[in-house]
Amino acid sequence: MTSSPLLLYVHIPYCVHKCHYCDFNSHVRAEPDWEHYQHALLRELAYWAAEPQFSGRKISSIFFGGGTPSLAPPSLISSVIKQTSNLFEVDQAVEISLEANPGTVDASYFEGFKAAGINRLSMGVQSLNNDELKWLERIHDRDQVFEAFTHARASGFDNINLDLMYGLPDQTVDGWMDTLHEAIRLDPEHLSCYQLTVEPYTKLATNVDAVADRLPDEDLALKFLKLTRTHLADAGYAAYEISNFAKFGFHCCHNDGYWRYHDYIGIGAGASGKWDLPDAGVKRYSNIRQPEKYIEAATQNSLAINSDEILKCKKAAAEAFWLGLRRNNGINLAVFSERFGEDVNTLFGDVIDPWVQRECLEVNHQHLRLTDTGLALADAIAEEAIAL
């Protein structure tokens, strides 16, 4: 039985509105079936707890993502947390995160989530400019962000992340810096700053021609990235991943677990899970995405898998390589060798060496990591490893 940390992800698929750039599994329902969704989650959780690859292992973090988890009644959140404690050993310092939309949470709900056991909030702010929020199709405005943040603090939350987005159509560097500086003045413990990406099959992708010439080119996107890292470092937020910044002691343990390639259970519509296999490969699964079909399957069968696959050792190592490079400290060479039975240079030396020569990667006796020059090229480097 492995002693490595085990993560639990809980997907809440419901939203008030599906934003045009969003490619997450989210569904608009006037009246979500919370009672049956909660029952399905608990059934699925019990199933996975009894599986040998997860049985007896300690949960190190729980993350309620979506969708919009802050739409869920606090009683549902509480029931999942309590059931997790009943079925698993849970780390005493467990991080329990919940994503919240500033437009869907009032003071009483924040208090309810805190009482349920949530100890970290991740607020989907995206922008503090009302025109940008309108283009993004967010249901909140800037004033609601400040109001929600104040309510969260008053409810006792001392670990709050704000999600922000740059690289929007016609966005200027000065405009982005205004949002960033206002966010810093709120004094959250963590900031996630992502560049807008036009994902396939989204509404934005179908209309991308209308905004393509208004999106930043590569040089401007790189300027956004570098200025973000510089200003956040000066404000006391250390980069621990390409897009994630935290005050000391406040990095997101759950997301860092993904980048470290730890095992995770996913429950809920469209959730996915992954575990290591004895041959150094991995198995992973993805659930049925449509909430009503998920509820039916999980209620009847205690699981709701839509698809699964096994990755052989080399493919799993390439995935771990890609994820690990996103971390500021990069890939721990000793841990990588122990996990996959071969050192990273043996598996991916043909990829690594040219990038080292270009000063996009640097290696020492402990870590392989991106340089500042290589930050914007992380995906290109990873694609070469995956293609081997």
C-alpha positions as CSV (number, residue, x, y, z in Angstrom):
1,M,0.0,0.0,0.0
2,T,1.4,3.4,-1.0
3,S,1.9,6.0,1.6
4,S,1.9,9.0,-0.8
5,P,-0.8,11.6,-0.3
6,L,-4.3,10.9,-1.7
7,L,-6.4,13.8,-3.0
8,L,-10.3,13.9,-3.2
9,Y,-12.0,16.1,-5.9
10,V,-15.7,16.7,-5.7
11,H,-17.4,18.1,-8.8
12,I,-20.5,20.3,-8.5
13,P,-21.7,20.7,-12.1
14,Y,-24.4,23.4,-11.8
15,C,-24.0,27.0,-12.9
16,V,-26.3,30.0,-13.1
17,H,-24.8,30.8,-16.5
18,K,-22.4,29.1,-18.8
19,C,-19.7,31.6,-19.7
20,H,-18.6,31.6,-23.3
21,Y,-14.9,30.8,-22.6
22,C,-15.6,28.0,-20.1
23,D,-14.7,24.4,-21.1
24,F,-15.4,22.9,-17.6
25,N,-18.2,20.5,-17.1
26,S,-20.9,22.9,-16.1
27,H,-24.7,22.8,-16.7
28,V,-27.4,25.4,-16.2
29,R,-30.4,24.2,-14.2
30,A,-33.1,26.4,-12.8
31,E,-33.6,24.0,-9.9
32,P,-30.7,21.5,-9.4
33,D,-31.6,18.2,-7.9
34,W,-29.4,18.7,-4.8
35,E,-31.0,15.8,-2.8
36,H,-30.3,13.1,-5.4
37,Y,-27.0,14.6,-6.4
38,Q,-25.8,14.4,-2.8
39,H,-27.0,10.8,-2.5
40,A,-25.1,9.9,-5.7
41,L,-21.9,11.6,-4.4
42,L,-22.0,9.6,-1.2
43,R,-22.7,6.3,-3.0
44,E,-19.7,6.9,-5.3
45,L,-17.4,7.9,-2.5
46,A,-18.2,4.7,-0.6
47,Y,-17.5,2.7,-3.7
48,W,-14.0,4.2,-4.2
49,A,-13.2,4.0,-0.5
50,A,-13.6,0.2,-0.6
51,E,-11.3,-0.2,-3.7
52,P,-7.9,-1.7,-2.8
53,Q,-5.9,1.1,-4.5
54,F,-7.5,3.6,-2.2
55,S,-8.5,1.6,0.9
56,G,-6.7,2.6,4.1
57,R,-5.0,5.6,2.6
58,K,-5.0,9.1,4.1
59,I,-6.8,12.0,2.5
60,S,-4.5,15.0,2.4
61,S,-6.8,17.5,0.6
62,I,-10.4,17.8,-0.5
63,F,-11.4,20.2,-3.3
64,F,-15.0,21.2,-4.3
65,G,-14.8,22.4,-7.9
66,G,-17.2,23.1,-10.7
67,G,-19.4,24.4,-12.1
68,T,-20.2,26.6,-9.2
69,P,-19.9,24.8,-5.9
70,S,-21.0,27.9,-3.9
71,L,-24.5,27.2,-5.4
72,A,-24.7,24.0,-3.3
73,P,-26.4,24.0,0.0
74,P,-23.9,23.9,2.9
75,S,-25.6,20.7,4.1
76,L,-24.4,18.9,0.9
77,I,-20.8,20.1,1.4
78,S,-21.0,19.0,5.1
79,S,-22.3,15.5,4.2
80,V,-19.5,14.8,1.8
81,I,-16.8,16.0,4.3
82,K,-18.4,13.9,7.1
83,Q,-18.6,10.8,4.9
84,T,-15.0,11.3,3.9
85,S,-14.0,11.3,7.5
86,N,-16.1,8.1,8.1
87,L,-14.5,6.2,5.2
88,F,-10.9,7.4,5.2
89,E,-8.2,8.5,7.6
90,V,-8.0,12.3,7.0
91,D,-4.9,14.3,7.6
92,Q,-5.2,16.5,10.7
93,A,-4.0,19.5,8.6
94,V,-6.3,18.6,5.7
95,E,-6.9,21.5,3.2
96,I,-10.6,21.6,2.2
97,S,-11.2,24.1,-0.7
98,L,-14.4,25.3,-2.3
99,E,-14.7,27.4,-5.4
100,A,-17.1,30.3,-5.0
101,N,-18.6,32.8,-7.5
102,P,-18.8,36.3,-6.0
103,G,-22.3,36.6,-7.5
104,T,-23.8,33.5,-5.8
105,V,-22.8,33.7,-2.2
106,D,-24.2,35.8,0.6
107,A,-22.9,36.1,4.2
108,S,-25.1,33.2,5.5
109,Y,-23.8,30.8,2.9
110,F,-20.2,31.7,3.8
111,E,-20.9,31.0,7.4
112,G,-22.5,27.7,6.4
113,F,-19.5,26.6,4.4
114,K,-17.2,27.5,7.2
115,A,-19.3,25.5,9.7
116,A,-19.3,22.6,7.2
117,G,-15.6,22.3,7.3
118,I,-14.3,24.4,4.4
119,N,-11.1,26.1,5.4
120,R,-10.0,27.5,2.0
121,L,-12.0,29.6,-0.5
122,S,-11.2,30.0,-4.2
123,M,-13.2,32.9,-5.6
124,G,-13.7,33.2,-9.4
125,V,-13.2,36.9,-9.7
126,Q,-11.5,36.9,-13.2
127,S,-11.4,40.8,-13.4
128,L,-12.1,43.9,-11.4
129,N,-13.1,45.8,-14.5
130,N,-16.8,45.9,-15.2
131,D,-16.4,46.0,-19.0
132,E,-14.2,43.0,-18.9
133,L,-16.5,41.1,-16.6
134,K,-19.4,41.8,-19.0
135,W,-17.4,40.5,-21.9
136,L,-16.5,37.4,-19.9
137,E,-20.2,36.9,-19.2
138,R,-19.6,36.8,-15.5
139,I,-22.8,37.2,-13.3
140,H,-21.0,39.5,-10.8
141,D,-19.6,43.0,-11.0
142,R,-16.6,44.5,-9.2
143,D,-18.6,45.8,-6.2
144,Q,-19.9,42.3,-5.6
145,V,-16.3,41.0,-5.5
146,F,-15.4,43.4,-2.7
147,E,-18.7,42.6,-0.9
148,A,-18.1,38.8,-1.1
149,F,-14.5,39.1,0.0
150,T,-15.6,41.2,3.0
151,H,-18.3,38.6,3.9
152,A,-15.8,35.8,3.6
153,R,-13.4,37.4,6.0
154,A,-16.1,38.2,8.4
155,S,-17.1,34.5,8.3
156,G,-13.7,33.5,9.5
157,F,-11.9,32.5,6.3
158,D,-8.2,33.2,6.6
159,N,-7.1,31.4,3.4
160,I,-8.6,32.9,0.3
161,N,-7.6,32.6,-3.4
162,L,-8.6,35.0,-6.1
163,D,-8.7,33.7,-9.7
164,L,-7.8,36.4,-12.2
165,M,-7.5,36.4,-16.0
166,Y,-5.3,38.4,-18.4
167,G,-4.9,38.5,-22.2
168,L,-8.5,39.6,-22.8
169,P,-9.5,41.3,-26.0
170,D,-8.1,44.8,-26.2
171,Q,-6.8,44.5,-22.6
172,T,-3.8,46.8,-22.0
173,V,-0.9,46.1,-19.7
174,D,-2.0,49.1,-17.6
175,G,-5.5,47.8,-17.4
176,W,-4.3,44.4,-16.2
177,M,-2.0,46.1,-13.7
178,D,-4.9,48.0,-12.3
179,T,-6.8,44.8,-11.6
180,L,-3.8,43.1,-10.2
181,H,-3.0,46.0,-7.8
182,E,-6.6,46.2,-6.6
183,A,-6.5,42.4,-5.9
184,I,-3.3,42.8,-4.0
185,R,-4.9,45.5,-1.9
186,L,-7.6,43.1,-0.8
187,D,-4.7,41.1,0.7
188,P,-5.7,37.5,-0.2
189,E,-3.4,34.7,0.8
190,H,-3.2,33.3,-2.8
191,L,-3.6,34.5,-6.4
192,S,-4.1,32.5,-9.5
193,C,-3.4,34.4,-12.7
194,Y,-4.2,32.7,-16.0
195,Q,-4.0,33.9,-19.6
196,L,-7.3,33.6,-21.5
197,T,-7.2,30.5,-23.6
198,V,-9.7,29.8,-26.4
199,E,-10.6,26.2,-25.7
200,P,-12.1,23.9,-28.4
201,Y,-15.9,23.4,-28.4
202,T,-16.6,26.5,-26.3
203,K,-19.0,29.2,-27.5
204,L,-15.9,31.5,-27.6
205,A,-14.2,29.1,-30.0
206,T,-17.1,29.2,-32.4
207,N,-16.9,33.0,-32.5
208,V,-13.2,33.4,-32.2
209,D,-12.8,35.1,-35.6
210,A,-14.7,38.1,-34.1
211,V,-12.0,38.7,-31.5
212,A,-8.9,37.0,-32.9
213,D,-7.2,40.3,-33.9
214,R,-8.0,41.8,-30.5
215,L,-6.2,39.1,-28.5
216,P,-2.6,39.7,-27.4
217,D,0.2,38.4,-29.7
218,E,3.0,36.2,-28.2
219,D,5.2,39.2,-27.2
220,L,2.4,41.0,-25.4
221,A,1.3,37.7,-23.7
222,L,4.8,37.2,-22.4
223,K,4.9,40.7,-21.1
224,F,1.7,40.1,-19.2
225,L,3.3,37.0,-17.7
226,K,6.6,38.5,-16.7
227,L,5.0,41.7,-15.2
228,T,2.6,39.6,-13.2
229,R,5.4,37.5,-11.7
230,T,7.5,40.6,-10.9
231,H,4.7,42.6,-9.3
232,L,3.4,39.7,-7.3
233,A,6.9,38.8,-6.0
234,D,7.4,42.4,-4.9
235,A,4.1,42.2,-3.1
236,G,5.1,39.0,-1.2
237,Y,3.4,36.4,-3.4
238,A,5.9,33.7,-4.4
239,A,5.4,31.8,-7.7
240,Y,5.2,28.1,-7.0
241,E,3.7,27.2,-10.4
242,I,3.6,29.1,-13.7
243,S,0.2,30.7,-12.9
244,N,-0.1,30.4,-9.1
245,F,1.3,32.7,-6.4
246,A,1.0,32.5,-2.6
247,K,2.1,34.1,0.6
248,F,4.4,31.9,2.6
249,G,2.6,28.7,3.8
250,F,-0.5,29.3,1.6
251,H,0.2,27.4,-1.6
252,C,-2.7,25.2,-2.7
253,C,-1.8,21.7,-1.5
254,H,-4.5,20.1,-3.7
255,N,-3.4,21.5,-7.0
256,D,0.2,21.0,-6.1
257,G,-0.6,17.4,-5.6
258,Y,-1.8,17.2,-9.2
259,W,1.5,18.8,-10.4
260,R,3.4,16.3,-8.2
261,Y,1.5,13.4,-9.9
262,H,-0.2,12.2,-6.7
263,D,-3.2,9.8,-6.8
264,Y,-6.6,11.3,-6.6
265,I,-10.3,10.2,-6.4
266,G,-12.8,12.2,-8.4
267,I,-16.5,12.0,-7.6
268,G,-19.4,13.8,-9.3
269,A,-20.5,14.4,-12.9
270,G,-17.5,14.7,-15.2
271,A,-15.0,14.2,-12.4
272,S,-11.9,12.1,-13.0
273,G,-9.5,10.0,-10.9
274,K,-6.1,8.5,-11.2
275,W,-3.9,6.0,-9.4
276,D,-0.4,4.4,-9.9
277,L,0.0,0.9,-11.0
278,P,2.6,-1.6,-9.9
279,D,4.4,-1.5,-13.3
280,A,4.9,2.3,-13.0
281,G,2.0,3.0,-15.3
282,V,-1.2,4.6,-14.2
283,K,-4.9,4.0,-14.6
284,R,-7.4,6.9,-14.8
285,Y,-11.1,7.3,-15.3
286,S,-13.7,10.0,-16.2
287,N,-17.3,10.1,-15.1
288,I,-20.5,10.6,-17.0
289,R,-20.7,14.4,-17.6
290,Q,-24.5,15.0,-17.7
291,P,-25.8,15.4,-14.1
292,E,-29.0,13.5,-14.5
293,K,-27.3,10.6,-16.1
294,Y,-24.6,10.7,-13.5
295,I,-27.1,10.6,-10.7
296,E,-28.9,7.6,-12.2
297,A,-25.7,5.6,-12.7
298,A,-24.2,6.4,-9.4
299,T,-27.4,5.7,-7.5
300,Q,-27.9,2.4,-9.2
301,N,-24.3,1.1,-9.5
302,S,-22.4,3.2,-6.9
303,L,-20.1,4.4,-9.7
304,A,-20.6,6.4,-13.0
305,I,-17.6,5.8,-15.2
306,N,-17.9,7.0,-18.7
307,S,-14.4,6.1,-19.9
308,D,-11.1,4.8,-18.5
309,E,-7.6,4.1,-19.7
310,I,-4.2,2.7,-18.7
311,L,-1.0,4.6,-19.5
312,K,2.1,2.6,-19.7
313,C,5.2,3.7,-17.8
314,K,6.7,5.9,-20.6
315,K,3.4,7.8,-21.2
316,A,2.8,8.2,-17.5
317,A,6.4,9.5,-17.1
318,A,5.8,12.0,-19.9
319,E,2.6,13.2,-18.2
320,A,4.5,13.6,-14.9
321,F,7.3,15.4,-16.7
322,W,4.8,17.9,-18.2
323,L,3.0,18.5,-14.9
324,G,6.2,18.7,-12.9
325,L,7.8,21.3,-15.1
326,R,4.9,23.7,-14.3
327,R,6.1,23.9,-10.7
328,N,8.6,26.6,-9.8
329,N,11.0,24.0,-8.3
330,G,10.4,21.8,-11.3
331,I,10.9,18.0,-11.2
332,N,12.6,16.4,-8.2
333,L,15.0,14.0,-9.9
334,A,15.3,11.5,-7.1
335,V,11.5,11.3,-6.7
336,F,11.0,10.9,-10.4
337,S,13.6,8.1,-10.7
338,E,12.1,6.2,-7.7
339,R,8.6,6.6,-9.2
340,F,9.4,5.4,-12.7
341,G,12.5,3.2,-12.3
342,E,14.6,5.3,-14.6
343,D,16.1,8.8,-14.4
344,V,14.5,11.6,-16.3
345,N,17.5,12.1,-18.6
346,T,17.4,8.4,-19.7
347,L,13.7,8.8,-20.6
348,F,13.7,12.3,-22.0
349,G,17.4,13.3,-22.6
350,D,16.7,13.9,-26.3
351,V,14.1,16.5,-25.4
352,I,16.0,18.0,-22.4
353,D,19.4,18.6,-23.9
354,P,18.5,21.0,-26.7
355,W,16.3,23.1,-24.3
356,V,19.1,23.2,-21.8
357,Q,21.4,24.5,-24.6
358,R,18.8,27.2,-25.4
359,E,18.8,28.1,-21.6
360,C,15.1,27.3,-21.4
361,L,15.7,24.4,-18.9
362,E,18.3,24.2,-16.1
363,V,19.3,21.1,-14.2
364,N,21.3,20.5,-11.0
365,H,21.8,17.4,-8.9
366,Q,18.3,17.8,-7.4
367,H,15.9,19.4,-9.8
368,L,15.1,19.9,-13.5
369,R,13.2,23.2,-13.9
370,L,12.2,25.9,-16.4
371,T,14.3,29.0,-16.5
372,D,12.6,32.4,-16.8
373,T,13.2,32.2,-20.6
374,G,11.5,28.8,-20.7
375,L,8.3,29.7,-18.8
376,A,6.4,30.6,-21.9
377,L,7.6,27.4,-23.7
378,A,6.5,24.9,-21.1
379,D,3.8,23.4,-23.3
380,A,6.1,23.1,-26.3
381,I,8.7,21.3,-24.2
382,A,6.1,19.0,-22.7
383,E,4.7,18.2,-26.2
384,E,8.1,16.9,-27.3
385,A,8.3,14.6,-24.3
386,I,4.8,13.3,-24.9
387,A,5.6,12.7,-28.6
388,L,8.6,10.4,-27.8
